[in-house]
């Protein structure tokens, strides 16, 4: 596993880029779209038309499987859409990082082709309400294919000194939530870049997303839910894979082990003994992972504004 990245643009992905032109009209939204694609579909044509009807500043379509449909033909029909095709295996987080670097708008809405995206998804008055107070991350109310709300409100908690996540079906507008489900959210691009984006060395979607989100909370940002922005899945929504592996270890070291003291965070050297006893990766790999995380926290120590126990103790669902 690679060393934990220190900068947002540390990792570059080989890719092919086709088309793309920024919307320079005076009335375009200060929002761009990143569309994560998992399957080819004839409905894509309608999907792009619906997105273009919203007058976003730019649209980037991430095509993980270019063989699903003819991108050349579609790009000619939609010349303002930028298609990015990775030429190597890449996680959703890596591709979002890459697309963020191609965008100029202040806000970026990450969507999936597995969602029902109607024309007029975000109108100017809705955009104004969503961007009020310059939020870091706004998560929509997600519905399943039967229009039943998905449980997306998550709160940090503790159970016998272990960190756990509580979930609630009760959702109110502007409630706090720990992370955006399935990466789907409206992100503040500059703040996203400032906290380093998604860690490309964490390959598991769940641990990559939780690592990003907890880092944001510990560094002073907030993640909110919005009930005025509702989006439904076309089919079954994904089941989160929470398998404990090396990705979990990296997430754990970066987010659960740091201690905040004297306006900075550290990973105490004495915590290695407790960590190695719980780790299943062997002494030498545990030492390597621990040292890497300890150095990463040291270099980012003053960016922390709290540690995880403080986040749990002072968590409120609404403010």
Secondary structure by P-SEA (a helix, b strand, c coil): ccccccccccccccccccccccccccccccbbbbbbbcccccaaaaaaaaaaaacccbbbbbbcccccccaaaaaaacccbbbbbbcccccaaaaaaaaaaaccccbbbbbbcccccccccccaaaaaaaacccccbbbcccccccccccccbbbbbccccbbbbbbbcccccbbbbccccccbbbbaaaaaaaacccccccccaaaaaaaaaaaaaaabbbbbbbccbbbbbccccbbbbbcccaaaaaaaaaccccccccccccccccaaaaaaaaccccaaaaaaaaaaaaaaaaaacccccccaaaaaaaccccc
